[in-house]
Structure formats: C-alpha cells, structure tokens
Amino acid sequence: MPIETLARSDVVTATTDESVHDLAETMQNEAIGSIVITDGDAPVGIVTDRDLTMHVLAEGMDPDGLVADDVMSDGLQTVQHDAGFTEATGLMSEHGVRRLPVMDDDGNLDGIITVDDLNELLANEHQELAAVVRAQRPPY
C-alpha cells in the first residue's frame, strides 16, 4: 500500500523564522506534535514537541527570541508518496524519526506520515486477520 493513501495531507508548516512561542501555540491549537519547517516551498526541517522540550526546556534556553531554525531537527528525512510501508518504516528506524514528510514526484510537500498512522494501520490489519481466524476456527 503506497504511503500516499495513509499520509495526512493537512500537514502544518511554518517558516524558519517562526518564533518558538508561535510553534508551540500552533501545536497546541492544532493538537499536533510536529510542524514541518519550510524555506519557500521546500521543506528543510521539522520541529516536534520533543524538540521544544529537549532543545529549549532541558537546555535551559530562554525561548524569547528563539525561532524554528534554532530548534528544528537537522537532516530532514522525507519519503516519496509512492513508497510502501516497509520503506517508510525502514527510513524511520534507520534515522530514528517518528515522522516523515511525504513528497510528490515534483519534490513538493504532499503530506506527512507518522509512526502513529502506521501503527493504526497495523492495528486495523490485525483486526481483519483476527476476524478471518475467528471465522475459520472450530467451535470450542
């Protein structure tokens, strides 16, 4: 199953100069854990709720004056929209990330896929498989 059928298309973005306060407020208002950071139309990083905790709070930084570029994760990992489940989970595992921006064939941001999305898919597939097993097992 291609990632594009699983990815969320309503990915929230911000620019590199967006304040840390605004990023946190957006995460709270949108009930999300990450924001893809863009430079023009190109995704260049991601800020997660964990980044805010680890880079701002844990390091005792003053959030006033900090912007996305100061706290975003470097080396943004992305996945192509036509990649499969295995490729996406492989990238997540290899790079230690829980979120992958999804790119279309033209290199444009098309959505985002998260570990939670993939876990939900697996849970649904397990439910389907369990239904097959229940339908075919002998009565006890």
Beta strands, then each sheet from edge to edge (+ up, - down):
strand 1: 13-15
strand 2: 34-39
strand 3: 42-48
strand 4: 79-80
strand 5: 99-103
strand 6: 109-114
sheet 1: 1+ 2+ 3-
sheet 2: 4+ 5+ 6-
end
